[in-house]
Amino acid sequence: MQFHTGRLIDHVHLRARNIANTRYFYEKCLAVLGIPITAKGNGWFQIDELFVDAADAKTIPSHVHLAFQARDPQMVDAFYKAALAAGGTDNGAPGPRDYHPGYYACFVLDPDGNNIEAVFHGPNTRSAPSVVIEPTS
């Protein structure tokens, strides 16, 4: 079985009720996956394809399910602990899931109620560590 990633999503945009709490949450739990904040400014931040900004009085916070890739089950466990310590709420402790053989995941709710997952799909090889996009002249 092959999985192809990096072809469908250009970016995901979330709106946060409290941008400081939300940034802290993502900064801490994604750090254990080796993914740092890549850009930030007043009222917004970006982590790879994830863009988050502050919801205003007329815009409600987002409510979505996001799944982040982990390299092994230990990384899923560390993500879960970091997410809870950073203000997340348990929505499914780390463990095997029946989605397909080797699926190991955890679920937490971020400060705005988004269902956030860290998942390891079992032993695998990757064709590349990431998709590289370079502007042409």
N, C-alpha and C positions, 0 to 999 in steps of 0.2 A: 504494500500500500504506500502511495506517495502523497504527501501534502505539499501544495504549492501556496506560498505566502508572498505578500508584497506586490500583488497584482490588482487587488480590488480597492483597497482603502488608500486614499491620498492623505486624509487627516480626519480626526474626530474632534469636534468642538463641543466642549462642555461649558455650561454656565453654572457658576458657584454662588451660593448664598453668602458665604464668608470666604473670600479669596485667600486670606491669610491661613485659615484653618485647612482649607482644601490644598493649598500649596504645600503646607507642612506635611499633610497626610501623604501626598504623592511623592514628595521629595524623599521621605523616610522609607516608604515601602518599596519604591522603585529602585532606591539605592542598593538594596540587597539583590536586585536582579542585574546590577551593574549598569543601570540606565540613569544618567544624571539629567537635571534640568538643562536644556540646551539653549534657551533664551528666556528672558523675563523683562518685565517692565512694570510700570504703575498699573495695577489692576489686572495683570495677565501673566501667564507663563506658558512655556512650551516644553514638551518632552518628546523628542522624535515626532511622531505623527499626531500626538495628543496636544491640542491647544485648549487652554482653560482661561476663561475670563470671568470677571465679576458680573453677576446678574444685576440689572438695575430694577427699580421699583415696578417697571412694566413687564419685565421678563422673568419668568419662573426658572428655577434651577433645572438642569437636565435630569432625566431619569432613564438611564440606559444600563445595559450589561456590557462590560468590557473584560476581555480575557487577555492577560499578559503572559508571554512565553517564559518558562523557566527552563534551565539547563538540566535539572535533576530534581528528585523529590525533596532533597534537603533545602534547595532554593525555594520551593513551594512552602515548606515549613517556616523558613526564615521570613519570607514575605508575609505570611499569616501573622507571625509574632510582631513584626515591625508595623504592620497595618493596624493591629489592635492597640499597640503602644502609641501610635500616632493619632488615635481618635476614631479608628474604624470600629464597626460593630460586627460581631460574628454572624455569618450567614451560611456557614458550612465549614467545619474544621477540615484540615488537610487529610486526605486519604484517597484510596482508589475509588474510581467512579465506573459505572457500567456503560459508559458512552462508547468505548472501544477498548480492546486489550491494551494495557499499559497506561491508561489515562489516570493521572494522579493530580488532584487539584484541591484548592481551597477557595472559599468565597467570603468576602467581607463587604459590608456596606460602607461607602465613603461618607464624609460628613454631610453630603447632600442626598444620600439615599441611593446612589448608583450602586449596582451590584458589580463588584470588582472581583475578578478571578485571577489566580495564578495557576498555570497549568503546565505539566510535563506530559508529553505524549508517549513516553516510554523510550527505550533505547532507539536512537536514530542517527542518521548522518545528514548533514546539510550540504546543499550544493554551494552555498556561500554564507558567510556570517551575517550579511545584510545586503539590501539593495543599495547600490551606489548610483546617485544621480549627479551628473556633472553638466553644467550649462555648456552649450556649444557657442562658439563665437559667430 
